[in-house]
Amino acid sequence: MSLSAKAKELLNLFSKSQPALQDKDKPAETATILLGDTLSDLSSSETVEATYDFAVLGGAVSALTLDLSLPKGAIVTQLWTDALTALTSGGSATVALSAGADSLLAATAFNDAALTGTDQHLSAPLKLTAGGQLTLTVAAAALTAGKLRVCLAYLKPAK
């Protein structure tokens, strides 16, 4: 399989952020297997962010819609959270992140180390089957305070 110059450039950029893709002997096969698409079908990458803020959205047990939508077919390569203000709860609240029907972060205790600093959450790329609005789901108990920045890097599907 032969890769175009643009596809090779995207593979190079992507593999720097995903060490599992650094198989220099078979880059096209590796990318196709891991991504489910050839890189020549992808037009560009983007880094976006949204913020959960208790003062704005509250913290009731519910699905809270954040101000960010991801397209169907996007391949999320990285997901970070940055606790700007510690999440608090009077109980054992959990937090999950999703884009439409696609889970990005499974339910995680509000005070888990993964949500108390700046943390990366994906161990492998994730292709969105549906895409949609970024949602932070609070379960088990309400949050009583906190502000969490969510950052995502993804490859956009070609139009």
C-alpha positions as CSV (number, residue, x, y, z in Angstrom):
1,M,0.0,0.0,0.0
2,S,1.4,3.4,-1.0
3,L,0.8,6.5,1.1
4,S,0.4,10.0,-0.3
5,A,2.7,12.7,1.0
6,K,-0.2,14.2,3.1
7,A,-1.0,10.8,4.6
8,K,2.7,10.2,5.5
9,E,2.8,13.7,7.1
10,L,-0.4,12.9,9.2
11,L,1.0,9.5,10.2
12,N,4.2,11.0,11.3
13,L,2.4,13.7,13.4
14,F,0.0,11.1,14.8
15,S,2.6,8.5,15.6
16,K,4.6,11.1,17.6
17,S,1.6,11.4,20.0
18,Q,0.8,7.6,19.8
19,P,4.0,5.5,20.3
20,A,2.1,2.4,19.3
21,L,2.0,3.7,15.7
22,Q,5.8,3.9,15.4
23,D,6.1,0.8,13.3
24,K,8.3,2.2,10.5
25,D,8.3,-1.0,8.5
26,K,4.5,-1.1,7.9
27,P,3.1,2.4,8.6
28,A,0.2,2.1,6.2
29,E,-0.9,-1.3,7.5
30,T,-0.5,-0.2,11.1
31,A,-2.5,3.0,10.6
32,T,-5.2,1.2,8.7
33,I,-5.5,-1.5,11.4
34,L,-5.5,1.0,14.4
35,L,-7.6,3.7,12.8
36,G,-10.0,1.8,10.6
37,D,-9.4,4.2,7.7
38,T,-6.5,5.1,5.5
39,L,-4.9,8.3,6.5
40,S,-5.5,9.7,3.0
41,D,-9.2,9.8,3.9
42,L,-8.5,12.3,6.7
43,S,-8.3,16.0,6.0
44,S,-6.8,17.6,9.2
45,S,-6.4,17.5,12.9
46,E,-7.9,19.8,15.6
47,T,-7.4,20.4,19.3
48,V,-10.5,21.7,21.1
49,E,-11.6,22.3,24.7
50,A,-14.7,22.7,26.8
51,T,-15.1,23.5,30.5
52,Y,-17.4,22.1,33.1
53,D,-18.0,24.8,35.7
54,F,-20.2,24.0,38.7
55,A,-21.1,27.7,39.1
56,V,-22.6,27.7,35.6
57,L,-24.0,24.1,35.1
58,G,-24.6,23.0,38.6
59,G,-23.7,19.4,39.7
60,A,-27.0,17.5,39.9
61,V,-26.9,13.8,39.0
62,S,-27.6,14.1,35.3
63,A,-26.0,14.4,31.9
64,L,-24.6,18.0,31.6
65,T,-24.0,19.2,28.1
66,L,-20.7,21.0,27.5
67,D,-20.2,23.6,24.8
68,L,-18.4,21.3,22.2
69,S,-19.6,19.0,19.5
70,L,-17.5,16.4,17.8
71,P,-18.2,15.1,14.3
72,K,-19.1,11.5,13.4
73,G,-16.0,9.6,12.2
74,A,-13.6,11.8,14.1
75,I,-10.7,9.9,15.6
76,V,-9.9,11.1,19.1
77,T,-6.2,10.8,19.6
78,Q,-5.8,12.4,23.0
79,L,-8.1,13.4,25.9
80,W,-6.9,15.4,28.8
81,T,-8.6,16.9,31.9
82,D,-7.3,19.8,33.9
83,A,-8.8,20.3,37.3
84,L,-9.0,24.1,37.6
85,T,-10.9,23.9,40.8
86,A,-11.2,20.6,42.7
87,L,-14.4,18.6,42.2
88,T,-16.3,18.1,45.5
89,S,-19.3,16.0,46.5
90,G,-21.2,15.3,49.7
91,G,-21.3,11.7,48.5
92,S,-19.5,9.3,46.1
93,A,-20.1,11.2,42.9
94,T,-18.7,9.8,39.6
95,V,-18.0,11.7,36.4
96,A,-18.0,10.3,32.9
97,L,-17.4,11.9,29.5
98,S,-19.0,11.1,26.2
99,A,-19.6,12.5,22.7
100,G,-23.1,11.4,21.6
101,A,-23.2,7.6,22.1
102,D,-19.4,7.3,22.3
103,S,-17.8,6.9,25.7
104,L,-14.6,8.9,26.1
105,L,-14.0,8.4,29.9
106,A,-15.8,5.7,31.9
107,A,-17.4,6.7,35.2
108,T,-14.6,7.8,37.5
109,A,-14.8,8.9,41.2
110,F,-14.8,12.6,41.5
111,N,-11.8,12.6,43.8
112,D,-9.8,9.9,41.8
113,A,-6.2,11.0,41.1
114,A,-7.2,10.9,37.4
115,L,-9.4,14.0,37.9
116,T,-7.5,16.0,40.5
117,G,-4.6,17.4,38.4
118,T,-3.8,17.5,34.7
119,D,-4.2,14.0,33.3
120,Q,-4.3,12.2,30.0
121,H,-7.0,9.5,29.6
122,L,-6.8,7.7,26.3
123,S,-4.4,4.8,25.8
124,A,-5.4,4.3,22.2
125,P,-7.2,6.2,19.4
126,L,-10.9,6.1,19.5
127,K,-13.1,6.5,16.3
128,L,-16.4,8.1,17.1
129,T,-19.3,6.1,15.6
130,A,-21.9,8.7,16.2
131,G,-20.2,11.9,17.3
132,G,-22.2,14.6,19.0
133,Q,-22.3,17.0,21.9
134,L,-19.6,16.5,24.6
135,T,-21.4,15.5,27.8
136,L,-20.2,15.2,31.4
137,T,-22.4,12.7,33.3
138,V,-22.6,13.0,37.0
139,A,-23.8,9.8,38.7
140,A,-24.2,8.2,42.2
141,A,-24.2,11.6,44.0
142,A,-24.3,15.3,43.1
143,L,-21.2,17.4,42.7
144,T,-21.1,20.4,45.1
145,A,-18.3,22.4,43.5
146,G,-15.5,22.3,40.9
147,K,-14.3,23.4,37.5
148,L,-12.8,20.9,35.0
149,R,-11.3,21.8,31.6
150,V,-11.6,19.0,29.0
151,C,-9.2,19.1,26.1
152,L,-9.3,16.7,23.0
153,A,-7.1,16.3,20.0
154,Y,-8.7,14.5,17.0
155,L,-8.4,13.9,13.3
156,K,-11.4,15.1,11.3
157,P,-12.8,12.8,8.6
158,A,-12.6,14.3,5.1
159,K,-15.7,16.0,3.7
